[in-house]
Amino acid sequence: MKKFTSSCISRRLAILSIVMACAALVATGSTRADSMLAQAAPPASSSGRGTVLKDRVSIRSRADKNSEIVAQINKGDNLEVLNRKGTWLHIALPSSGKCYMSTRFIKEGASTADAVNVRCGPNANHDVVGKLAKGEKVEVVKAEGAWTQIKPTAHCTCWIVAEFMEVAATAPAPAAEVVSPPVALPVAPLPAASGIKPTEAEAEVHVQYVVKDGILASVRDETNPPASHELRTEEVGGRSYRIAYLETTEKNLARYEGKHVRVFGNERWRNTERYPVIAVERIDMVW
């Protein structure tokens, strides 16, 4: 009887040892998995405001060490970062960058044609760093015969090696949205006792920073619209649809009419309105 009892106890101890060993293996695997997750840290921000970390850093016309040097910047300079390409950052051209355009495409301080090349030197062999829309205003620095030097515009860009800049992210900019045609939904009748509409203060307002592409147009055939211009989808089957109204202090939006643009700004959408209103901070041509 004692032998039988001793045998049972031995078996139980052996089973307990096996269970504990399995638990240890599971815990080790879990720890390794957690360690791998911790190492997979999110990448550094690829857009926002960037601060230069060294003096006399060259910025170039392309993401290539052999491309033209457009300007040099110094430690502490703060620039707008547009996106990242491998080990390079695409940035807005600083005011120190030299820009030239063909004199024949400028009249009274404005571009006379669409898609006019802005180059980093005064001849056609220099790289393109931006483009101008017809009617776009430019600030002339000096004329050099067939070429005119201008100050960099909002559409002029260049490249810098990423390790020379620290990027601080700004408000998130969502990717270009796919906009579906608006669908008219049936409106449920209000109860007879409720004839009260929400006041401006009571109406829920959703605000977010957006980046949206579309065709810029004047608002037509509408009484008292919230803005004079709007962003619309491209025509499909002869029809296009409103994406949003555009609210801006820019007085010459007409120069963008009928053109494909990218709009940056804060979108405001009240629950009592069918379409949002974008307070435009910046407009880029999409070529």
VEXPAVO-805312 format. One line per 10 residues: number of its first residue (from 1); their letters; for each residue x, y, z of N, C-alpha, C. Coordinates in steps of 0.02 Angstrom, whole numbers. Layout:
! residues N
NUM) a) X Y Z X Y Z X Y Z ~ ... .
END
This chain:
! residues 287
1) mkkftsscis) 42 -61 0 0 0 0 43 63 0 ~ 98 61 41 142 119 44 176 130 -24 ~ 195 72 -57 226 78 -123 179 110 -173 ~ 116 90 -170 66 118 -217 57 193 -205 ~ 52 214 -141 44 285 -124 105 325 -147 ~ 164 297 -135 226 332 -155 229 340 -231 ~ 206 287 -267 205 290 -341 158 345 -366 ~ 101 352 -335 52 404 -355 80 474 -344 ~ 112 482 -286 141 547 -271 195 566 -322 ~ 236 516 -340 290 528 -389 261 549 -456 .
11) rrlailsivm) 207 515 -476 176 532 -541 148 603 -540 ~ 117 621 -483 88 689 -478 142 742 -481 ~ 198 729 -447 254 777 -449 282 784 -520 ~ 286 727 -556 312 730 -625 266 771 -669 ~ 200 760 -662 151 799 -702 155 873 -686 ~ 161 889 -621 166 959 -600 229 992 -629 ~ 284 954 -631 346 982 -660 338 998 -734 ~ 303 953 -770 292 964 -843 249 1026 -854 ~ 196 1034 -813 151 1092 -820 189 1157 -807 ~ 232 1158 -756 270 1218 -739 320 1235 -795 .
21) acaalvatgs) 350 1183 -825 397 1195 -880 362 1226 -940 ~ 302 1201 -957 263 1229 -1013 245 1302 -999 ~ 225 1317 -937 207 1386 -920 266 1432 -929 ~ 326 1407 -909 386 1448 -916 401 1463 -989 ~ 391 1412 -1033 402 1422 -1105 354 1474 -1133 ~ 291 1470 -1114 241 1518 -1138 259 1588 -1116 ~ 280 1596 -1052 298 1662 -1026 357 1690 -1064 ~ 407 1646 -1079 466 1669 -1116 447 1693 -1185 ~ 403 1653 -1219 381 1673 -1286 344 1739 -1284 ~ 302 1749 -1233 265 1811 -1227 311 1870 -1216 .
31) tradsmlaqa) 363 1859 -1174 412 1912 -1160 448 1932 -1224 ~ 468 1881 -1264 502 1896 -1327 456 1935 -1374 ~ 392 1915 -1377 345 1950 -1421 338 2022 -1400 ~ 333 2034 -1333 328 2103 -1308 390 2143 -1326 ~ 448 2109 -1321 511 2143 -1338 512 2164 -1411 ~ 489 2119 -1455 488 2134 -1527 440 2191 -1541 ~ 383 2193 -1506 336 2247 -1517 365 2313 -1494 ~ 402 2312 -1438 432 2373 -1412 483 2401 -1460 ~ 519 2356 -1496 570 2378 -1543 539 2407 -1606 ~ 478 2386 -1622 445 2411 -1683 413 2477 -1669 .
41) appasssgrg) 453 2526 -1651 428 2593 -1635 403 2628 -1697 ~ 353 2672 -1693 328 2707 -1751 382 2751 -1782 ~ 383 2759 -1849 434 2800 -1881 427 2873 -1862 ~ 482 2910 -1868 480 2981 -1853 432 3016 -1900 ~ 403 3070 -1877 356 3107 -1919 387 3128 -1984 ~ 349 3124 -2040 376 3141 -2105 348 3207 -2131 ~ 309 3243 -2090 284 3308 -2111 273 3351 -2050 ~ 275 3416 -2060 266 3463 -2004 317 3520 -2011 ~ 343 3543 -1954 395 3594 -1953 461 3562 -1933 ~ 514 3578 -1971 579 3548 -1958 630 3599 -1937 .
51) tvlkdrvsir) 673 3580 -1890 727 3624 -1866 794 3595 -1889 ~ 835 3636 -1921 900 3615 -1947 948 3604 -1888 ~ 987 3549 -1892 1029 3530 -1836 1103 3550 -1845 ~ 1123 3571 -1905 1193 3589 -1917 1198 3652 -1959 ~ 1257 3682 -1959 1269 3742 -2000 1290 3721 -2071 ~ 1276 3767 -2118 1297 3760 -2188 1274 3693 -2218 ~ 1211 3678 -2208 1182 3617 -2238 1155 3634 -2307 ~ 1175 3596 -2357 1153 3608 -2426 1084 3577 -2437 ~ 1040 3616 -2469 976 3589 -2491 978 3585 -2567 ~ 948 3533 -2594 957 3517 -2665 891 3515 -2703 .
61) sradknseiv) 898 3517 -2769 838 3519 -2812 802 3452 -2815 ~ 838 3397 -2802 808 3330 -2803 836 3290 -2745 ~ 806 3233 -2732 829 3188 -2679 888 3147 -2704 ~ 943 3183 -2718 1002 3152 -2748 1063 3195 -2730 ~ 1116 3163 -2703 1175 3200 -2683 1210 3235 -2740 ~ 1196 3213 -2802 1228 3244 -2860 1185 3297 -2894 ~ 1126 3311 -2866 1083 3362 -2896 1106 3432 -2876 ~ 1077 3483 -2907 1099 3552 -2895 1085 3575 -2824 ~ 1132 3614 -2797 1123 3646 -2732 1081 3709 -2743 ~ 1025 3714 -2709 980 3771 -2718 996 3826 -2668 .
71) aqinkgdnle) 1016 3806 -2608 1033 3855 -2555 1068 3819 -2499 ~ 1094 3857 -2450 1122 3828 -2390 1086 3858 -2330 ~ 1075 3815 -2280 1039 3837 -2221 1081 3821 -2159 ~ 1064 3852 -2103 1105 3847 -2043 1066 3818 -1984 ~ 1103 3798 -1934 1075 3769 -1873 1023 3816 -1843 ~ 965 3787 -1826 911 3826 -1796 860 3852 -1846 ~ 876 3851 -1912 826 3872 -1962 766 3826 -1959 ~ 707 3855 -1967 644 3818 -1961 609 3818 -2028 ~ 593 3759 -2054 564 3752 -2121 505 3705 -2120 ~ 463 3711 -2172 405 3667 -2178 425 3603 -2214 .
81) vlnrkgtwlh) 411 3546 -2182 425 3480 -2211 361 3453 -2242 ~ 365 3433 -2306 306 3410 -2342 298 3334 -2338 ~ 352 3297 -2349 349 3225 -2345 419 3196 -2344 ~ 424 3131 -2342 489 3097 -2337 496 3048 -2395 ~ 558 3042 -2420 573 2993 -2472 638 2960 -2453 ~ 633 2901 -2421 693 2867 -2399 731 2908 -2347 ~ 794 2924 -2363 836 2962 -2316 832 3037 -2330 ~ 784 3059 -2371 778 3130 -2389 711 3157 -2366 ~ 710 3222 -2350 648 3258 -2334 633 3309 -2388 ~ 571 3309 -2410 547 3357 -2460 522 3419 -2421 .
91) ialpssgkcy) 551 3477 -2434 536 3537 -2394 517 3596 -2439 ~ 482 3644 -2409 467 3707 -2444 532 3746 -2452 ~ 542 3774 -2510 603 3811 -2524 606 3874 -2480 ~ 661 3883 -2442 666 3942 -2399 677 4005 -2440 ~ 668 4062 -2408 674 4126 -2443 744 4138 -2470 ~ 794 4103 -2443 863 4112 -2468 875 4076 -2534 ~ 829 4033 -2555 838 3996 -2617 829 4042 -2677 ~ 870 4031 -2728 866 4072 -2788 820 4039 -2839 ~ 774 4079 -2866 724 4054 -2914 723 4100 -2975 ~ 716 4069 -3033 714 4106 -3096 658 4081 -3140 .
101) mstrfikega) 629 4126 -3179 579 4108 -3228 594 4146 -3293 ~ 570 4119 -3348 580 4151 -3412 545 4219 -3414 ~ 581 4270 -3434 553 4339 -3434 492 4344 -3479 ~ 490 4303 -3532 433 4309 -3579 367 4285 -3549 ~ 370 4252 -3491 309 4228 -3459 289 4269 -3398 ~ 316 4330 -3393 298 4373 -3338 279 4442 -3363 ~ 224 4468 -3336 201 4534 -3355 167 4566 -3294 ~ 190 4626 -3277 163 4662 -3220 162 4620 -3156 ~ 216 4583 -3146 224 4545 -3085 181 4483 -3079 ~ 158 4456 -3136 116 4396 -3134 133 4350 -3192 .
111) stadavnvrc) 121 4285 -3182 133 4236 -3235 80 4243 -3289 ~ 101 4238 -3352 55 4246 -3409 32 4179 -3438 ~ 54 4124 -3408 34 4058 -3435 31 4008 -3377 ~ 1 3951 -3391 -3 3897 -3342 60 3854 -3344 ~ 76 3822 -3288 131 3775 -3283 198 3804 -3305 ~ 210 3867 -3287 274 3899 -3302 327 3873 -3254 ~ 383 3849 -3281 435 3820 -3239 472 3874 -3200 ~ 484 3859 -3136 528 3900 -3094 591 3859 -3084 ~ 649 3887 -3104 712 3850 -3102 760 3880 -3050 ~ 810 3840 -3031 857 3863 -2980 917 3899 -3011 .
121) gpnanhdvvg) 914 3916 -3074 966 3955 -3108 938 3988 -3170 ~ 975 4038 -3197 949 4078 -3253 960 4049 -3322 ~ 944 3984 -3331 941 3956 -3399 904 3889 -3395 ~ 886 3863 -3453 844 3803 -3455 880 3740 -3435 ~ 946 3743 -3422 983 3684 -3402 978 3672 -3326 ~ 954 3722 -3290 947 3714 -3217 883 3675 -3200 ~ 884 3642 -3143 827 3601 -3122 766 3643 -3104 ~ 707 3612 -3114 643 3644 -3097 629 3633 -3022 ~ 613 3687 -2987 597 3682 -2916 524 3702 -2900 ~ 486 3720 -2953 416 3739 -2943 383 3757 -3008 .
131) klakgekvev) 318 3771 -3005 280 3792 -3064 233 3848 -3045 ~ 214 3888 -3094 168 3944 -3082 104 3934 -3121 ~ 49 3954 -3092 -15 3954 -3127 -24 4021 -3162 ~ -65 4022 -3212 -79 4085 -3248 -109 4136 -3201 ~ -81 4196 -3200 -106 4249 -3157 -76 4250 -3088 ~ -35 4199 -3071 -5 4196 -3005 45 4253 -2996 ~ 40 4289 -2941 84 4345 -2928 153 4321 -2905 ~ 205 4357 -2926 273 4341 -2905 308 4406 -2885 ~ 357 4400 -2840 395 4458 -2819 462 4458 -2855 ~ 472 4507 -2897 533 4510 -2939 592 4536 -2897 .
141) vkaegawtqi) 648 4499 -2902 710 4521 -2869 751 4562 -2919 ~ 763 4534 -2979 797 4571 -3032 789 4534 -3098 ~ 790 4572 -3152 786 4543 -3219 856 4535 -3248 ~ 869 4478 -3278 934 4464 -3308 924 4443 -3381 ~ 903 4491 -3422 891 4476 -3493 833 4430 -3503 ~ 846 4370 -3528 793 4322 -3543 765 4289 -3480 ~ 798 4301 -3422 777 4269 -3360 766 4321 -3305 ~ 716 4309 -3264 700 4355 -3209 705 4317 -3143 ~ 743 4344 -3096 748 4312 -3031 689 4334 -2989 ~ 656 4286 -2957 598 4300 -2915 608 4269 -2846 .
151) kptahctcwi) 569 4291 -2797 572 4260 -2732 534 4194 -2734 ~ 555 4144 -2696 521 4079 -2697 446 4087 -2682 ~ 405 4051 -2719 333 4052 -2708 314 3993 -2663 ~ 250 3989 -2646 225 3935 -2603 231 3867 -2637 ~ 240 3866 -2704 243 3803 -2740 315 3780 -2753 ~ 365 3817 -2729 435 3799 -2740 459 3753 -2684 ~ 490 3697 -2702 512 3648 -2653 583 3625 -2667 ~ 613 3591 -2619 681 3564 -2626 688 3505 -2578 ~ 750 3480 -2571 762 3419 -2531 821 3429 -2484 ~ 818 3395 -2427 872 3396 -2378 881 3326 -2350 .
161) vaefmevaat) 943 3307 -2334 955 3242 -2302 921 3241 -2234 ~ 882 3190 -2220 840 3187 -2161 879 3193 -2096 ~ 940 3167 -2094 977 3167 -2030 997 3237 -2008 ~ 991 3286 -2053 1010 3355 -2035 951 3396 -2010 ~ 893 3363 -2000 834 3401 -1980 792 3361 -1929 ~ 769 3395 -1878 724 3365 -1829 654 3390 -1844 ~ 607 3343 -1853 540 3361 -1874 491 3355 -1816 ~ 453 3409 -1806 399 3409 -1755 333 3407 -1793 ~ 293 3356 -1779 230 3348 -1816 181 3403 -1800 ~ 142 3424 -1851 88 3473 -1841 22 3436 -1841 .
171) apapaaevvs) -32 3473 -1850 -99 3442 -1852 -101 3389 -1905 ~ -131 3330 -1891 -132 3276 -1939 -167 3295 -2004 ~ -137 3274 -2059 -167 3288 -2125 -187 3222 -2156 ~ -250 3204 -2158 -271 3140 -2186 -256 3135 -2260 ~ -251 3074 -2284 -239 3064 -2355 -298 3089 -2395 ~ -286 3099 -2460 -339 3123 -2504 -400 3078 -2498 ~ -457 3107 -2491 -518 3069 -2478 -553 3050 -2543 ~ -586 2993 -2540 -630 2974 -2596 -699 3000 -2579 ~ -723 3045 -2621 -787 3078 -2606 -842 3047 -2648 ~ -893 3022 -2615 -951 2994 -2650 -1003 3047 -2662 .
181) ppvalpvapl) -1042 3041 -2716 -1096 3089 -2728 -1143 3092 -2668 ~ -1167 3151 -2650 -1213 3156 -2593 -1278 3120 -2607 ~ -1303 3086 -2557 -1365 3048 -2564 -1419 3082 -2522 ~ -1476 3097 -2553 -1531 3128 -2516 -1568 3074 -2477 ~ -1565 3080 -2411 -1598 3031 -2368 -1667 3057 -2348 ~ -1715 3012 -2339 -1781 3035 -2317 -1777 3064 -2247 ~ -1810 3120 -2237 -1810 3154 -2173 -1871 3134 -2133 ~ -1859 3107 -2074 -1915 3087 -2031 -1950 3148 -2005 ~ -2018 3149 -2007 -2055 3208 -1983 -2045 3217 -1908 ~ -2041 3280 -1886 -2034 3295 -1815 -2101 3285 -1780 .
191) paasgikpte) -2099 3267 -1717 -2162 3261 -1680 -2198 3327 -1680 ~ -2263 3325 -1675 -2304 3385 -1680 -2286 3435 -1626 ~ -2266 3411 -1567 -2252 3456 -1512 -2184 3490 -1520 ~ -2143 3465 -1565 -2075 3493 -1572 -2071 3534 -1635 ~ -2076 3599 -1627 -2068 3644 -1685 -2007 3688 -1675 ~ -1961 3667 -1631 -1903 3708 -1614 -1842 3685 -1653 ~ -1810 3730 -1688 -1748 3715 -1724 -1689 3731 -1679 ~ -1634 3693 -1686 -1576 3708 -1643 -1547 3776 -1661 ~ -1528 3814 -1610 -1496 3879 -1621 -1424 3868 -1643 ~ -1393 3924 -1665 -1323 3921 -1686 -1279 3893 -1629 .
201) aeaevhvqyv) -1293 3915 -1567 -1253 3893 -1510 -1265 3819 -1495 ~ -1328 3796 -1507 -1345 3727 -1490 -1323 3678 -1544 ~ -1314 3701 -1605 -1295 3657 -1660 -1226 3628 -1647 ~ -1218 3563 -1655 -1153 3530 -1646 -1108 3548 -1704 ~ -1046 3568 -1690 -998 3586 -1741 -938 3540 -1736 ~ -921 3508 -1792 -862 3464 -1794 -807 3501 -1832 ~ -748 3507 -1802 -692 3543 -1832 -632 3496 -1836 ~ -599 3493 -1895 -539 3454 -1902 -495 3483 -1958 ~ -430 3470 -1954 -384 3492 -2006 -388 3442 -2064 ~ -394 3468 -2125 -403 3423 -2183 -357 3444 -2240 .
211) vkdgilasvr) -344 3396 -2284 -311 3408 -2349 -355 3375 -2401 ~ -384 3414 -2446 -431 3386 -2495 -414 3409 -2565 ~ -422 3363 -2612 -411 3377 -2683 -478 3386 -2718 ~ -478 3427 -2770 -539 3436 -2809 -531 3492 -2859 ~ -586 3509 -2892 -588 3563 -2941 -617 3625 -2907 ~ -581 3680 -2910 -605 3742 -2879 -653 3777 -2927 ~ -709 3801 -2901 -760 3833 -2943 -797 3886 -2903 ~ -828 3932 -2940 -872 3982 -2908 -938 3949 -2890 ~ -968 3971 -2836 -1034 3945 -2817 -1086 3981 -2860 ~ -1125 3944 -2897 -1174 3973 -2942 -1244 3946 -2926 .
221) detnppashe) -1293 3986 -2947 -1363 3965 -2940 -1381 3945 -2868 ~ -1358 3985 -2820 -1374 3971 -2751 -1383 4038 -2714 ~ -1435 4042 -2675 -1450 4103 -2638 -1414 4103 -2570 ~ -1379 4157 -2557 -1343 4166 -2493 -1299 4106 -2474 ~ -1251 4086 -2517 -1206 4032 -2498 -1158 4056 -2444 ~ -1130 4010 -2404 -1083 4030 -2352 -1016 4054 -2377 ~ -1001 4043 -2442 -938 4066 -2471 -948 4075 -2546 ~ -902 4112 -2577 -909 4126 -2648 -880 4070 -2692 ~ -837 4028 -2662 -807 3974 -2701 -816 3907 -2666 ~ -806 3854 -2705 -816 3787 -2678 -765 3739 -2709 .
231) lrteevggrs) -759 3681 -2678 -718 3626 -2704 -765 3572 -2729 ~ -755 3548 -2791 -800 3499 -2821 -761 3438 -2845 ~ -797 3382 -2853 -766 3323 -2882 -756 3335 -2957 ~ -712 3295 -2987 -705 3298 -3060 -769 3270 -3092 ~ -782 3292 -3152 -844 3270 -3187 -840 3197 -3205 ~ -893 3161 -3190 -901 3092 -3210 -969 3085 -3243 ~ -969 3068 -3306 -1032 3063 -3343 -1066 3131 -3350 ~ -1025 3184 -3353 -1053 3251 -3362 -1078 3283 -3299 ~ -1066 3251 -3240 -1089 3279 -3177 -1032 3281 -3126 ~ -1034 3333 -3084 -986 3337 -3028 -1026 3355 -2965 .
241) yriaylette) -994 3346 -2907 -1028 3356 -2844 -987 3400 -2798 ~ -1022 3438 -2757 -987 3482 -2709 -955 3441 -2654 ~ -892 3459 -2638 -857 3429 -2582 -862 3474 -2521 ~ -849 3539 -2531 -851 3587 -2475 -851 3658 -2502 ~ -875 3704 -2461 -867 3775 -2476 -797 3796 -2453 ~ -770 3848 -2486 -703 3872 -2469 -707 3943 -2441 ~ -685 3952 -2381 -686 4017 -2348 -614 4041 -2342 ~ -599 4099 -2372 -530 4123 -2373 -526 4198 -2381 ~ -471 4227 -2359 -459 4299 -2368 -427 4312 -2436 ~ -410 4259 -2473 -381 4266 -2540 -433 4297 -2586 .
251) knlaryegkh) -417 4355 -2613 -465 4392 -2655 -466 4368 -2727 ~ -413 4333 -2748 -408 4315 -2818 -413 4240 -2829 ~ -463 4208 -2798 -473 4137 -2808 -492 4121 -2880 ~ -514 4172 -2916 -535 4160 -2986 -479 4131 -3028 ~ -417 4144 -3009 -361 4119 -3049 -356 4043 -3046 ~ -388 4012 -2993 -386 3939 -2987 -449 3906 -3015 ~ -497 3946 -3039 -561 3917 -3061 -551 3867 -3117 ~ -584 3809 -3110 -580 3757 -3160 -517 3715 -3156 ~ -473 3729 -3106 -410 3694 -3100 -412 3643 -3044 ~ -372 3591 -3052 -366 3539 -3001 -319 3565 -2947 .
261) vrvfgnerwr) -344 3571 -2885 -304 3599 -2830 -306 3553 -2769 ~ -259 3566 -2725 -258 3533 -2659 -266 3587 -2606 ~ -316 3580 -2564 -333 3631 -2515 -314 3607 -2445 ~ -280 3650 -2407 -261 3635 -2338 -298 3684 -2292 ~ -326 3660 -2237 -359 3707 -2191 -403 3672 -2140 ~ -434 3711 -2098 -479 3685 -2047 -550 3680 -2074 ~ -578 3620 -2071 -646 3608 -2095 -695 3613 -2037 ~ -749 3651 -2049 -802 3661 -2000 -867 3633 -2028 ~ -898 3588 -1991 -959 3556 -2017 -1011 3553 -1961 ~ -1065 3593 -1969 -1119 3593 -1920 -1168 3537 -1937 .
271) nterypviav) -1198 3509 -1885 -1245 3455 -1897 -1309 3478 -1931 ~ -1318 3544 -1937 -1378 3570 -1971 -1365 3586 -2044 ~ -1302 3576 -2067 -1284 3594 -2136 -1267 3531 -2176 ~ -1279 3537 -2242 -1267 3479 -2285 -1193 3473 -2305 ~ -1159 3531 -2312 -1090 3531 -2334 -1046 3568 -2284 ~ -982 3546 -2278 -936 3581 -2232 -909 3644 -2264 ~ -876 3686 -2223 -842 3746 -2247 -769 3740 -2226 ~ -723 3747 -2273 -651 3742 -2258 -623 3813 -2254 ~ -593 3831 -2197 -557 3893 -2190 -487 3881 -2219 ~ -476 3904 -2280 -416 3886 -2318 -354 3920 -2290 .
281) eridmvw) -302 3878 -2277 -237 3905 -2257 -189 3907 -2316 ~ -199 3860 -2363 -153 3856 -2420 -187 3819 -2477 ~ -170 3839 -2538 -195 3805 -2598 -136 3789 -2643 ~ -130 3726 -2663 -77 3706 -2710 -110 3681 -2774 ~ -77 3696 -2830 -99 3668 -2893 -77 3595 -2896 ~ -119 3552 -2925 -102 3482 -2935 -90 3472 -3010 ~ -29 3458 -3028 -11 3454 -3099 -13 3381 -3122 .
END
